[in-house]
């Protein structure tokens, strides 16, 4: 049931460690993701966070983790179910069947996926969340930020730093296995050990302290969907959420804070203090319906039956003799 006409979420992501949200490689150097903007009639390539990446790390992945644990799916989840929960699913069937009952059940049992959308095996399902790109607070983005920011955040400094001031570089090395003690070496490897070099890898990053503005819009949603969103973002934050790559060595740690504005269909304004309550209601609802959720997953994405393995033909025997054996079976001599 649609209860909320729209909810606009104004998020601020702050880098707590170097951010490596890559777009490609030039030579041996990894390049930060950028997009081209116009400011004062000039073109600039400015670091940006893709909406697709933010949608996944802020909402889908932590939301799927909660369902996985709340519904005790540890020993029963098959590949297609996991693909739907964590990556949105995939079209694998060539014909469309009547999915109305399955879709209605999903929207009732799994508000997170009514919010995100996804794909059944033969039909794509639209979602109700739109995630904007993360825009760096810098002078080159001024004109865009002034149009996008709500009044509470619109008071930008008279002069902001250039985006290039937020670009840093990293360089790391990987240990040369030939230099490790206790590793047996052939004579040839021993001769070449002195010439072996450490592997150096480097790239660009956005420095710690940089801030990005992230706009999100939720349209025609239920309160349970809003609760699913808040629960997912809260879980991501509590688990020291990261954005971009190289989280294994400390990159991409972020802090996310947001304000929300919106109206229900009666014209009543949304209240931020109700968000934690909605998240708790969503969590309780999911646990209470865990059995029905498991049934829906099993019926919608059943485990594939293993294909029957045909016996291999004995090439040493003639075709006629082999056909006879296949039909009558082997005869004891």
Buried (B, 14 or more C-beta within 10 A) or exposed (E): EEBBBBBBBBBBBBBBBBBBBBBEEEEEEBBBBBBEBEBEEEEBEBBBBBBEBBBBBBBBBBBBBBBBEBBEBEEEBBEBBBBBBBBBBEEEEEEEEEBEEBBEBBBBBBBBBBBBBBBBBEBEBEBBBEBBBBBBBBBBBBEBBEEBBEEEBEEBEEEBBEBEEBBBEBEEEEEEEBEEEEEEEEEEEEEEEEEEEEEEEBBBBBBBEBBBBBBBBBBEBBBBBBBBBBBBBBBBBEEEBBBBBBBEEEBBBBEBEBEBBBBBEEEEEBEEEBBEEBBEBBBEBBBEBBEBBBEBBBEBBEEEEEEEEEEEEEEEEEEEEBEBBEEEEEEEE
